[in-house]
């Protein structure tokens, strides 16, 4: 396999909060072979990527995306305007933007039936470019819950959403078990359940629990038996508590977590994945794109509290992984969340590790991604400004390599030494 040498002025490898200066990263095929001191003798005739004026980091990981979603479609009537192709086309474009923004791995936690699974496969085949995708199926929802399509006549149920009963809507432990098994059968990597109401859904309340403890435990046990992790959308305190006690691996949003939830998450080692950027977009742009007033009111109830609870949970020692709900805002803007993570209590190094080392742990891929170390995939990004001084440097990623292949290069001088 081909060997490439990357000369890095600074390396934040994400194994700790520290950075190193002046190193050579040896890439062989799609993996990192070794990380050497700057004095390492690069053999004559080698391909050398010169990032001596940059900070090199592991490819970023977003644990909460919806790659099929467009952030310019907020009118609920859009449910009736598209076809599966609408979402397929969006996914191809969104995957590309995400990769070029420096996110070389994402977990997709809800795209209609199996779009994320197909997308993952097309990217892995090399047919289209995009990040590594850890794919869920459609999120499991109770009837009338956050994942159901509410507010229309009963006629719409069977004619327009035939997949709902098979792969998405589940009531009672038997249906939950069957749905998880069906999703596993069709190739998902992770199970997503909706444990409370939501902000952007119609007719439900973010604070209200959805699914009983027994249903959530069935989802978690069934997913784990199949070697899959399980993520729970949960804003409200009671839903968060049930999900943690059910053995779910991550709480998504965690907006209204109370002290008991925070203590339980810490005790159980449950990750919080808190999307604290998108409030800006929802209260700004989404309104222009047709978001109903009721949803705006719901956002106002959770946005500010979620940011405060991010700080509270982090300071209490809850494990945090980076996740943004991309698709709510435009794909490719994922790094805009770092600023808020720093504003609400993390150092830049801690925020970056949430999006690399911790994220890899949560998604169960630490053997392959999340750090720049020998043996990992050569998923490597670079920025010219210092992200440890100003984390917003990550909003402008100038170099992206995934699996040893360069997808973007705005700074390196690649030459044969
Ligand atoms: N998908 C989520 C929901 O509809 C978005 C929540 C966004 N708001 C927030 N403050 N994180 O519930």
Boltz pocket constraint, residues with backbone or C-beta under 6 A from the ligand:
constraints:
  - pocket:
      binder: B
      contacts: [[A, 197], [A, 198], [A, 199], [A, 200], [A, 201], [A, 206], [A, 253], [A, 255], [A, 275], [A, 276], [A, 278], [A, 279], [A, 282], [A, 299], [A, 302], [A, 303], [A, 306], [A, 325], [A, 328]]
      max_distance: 6.0
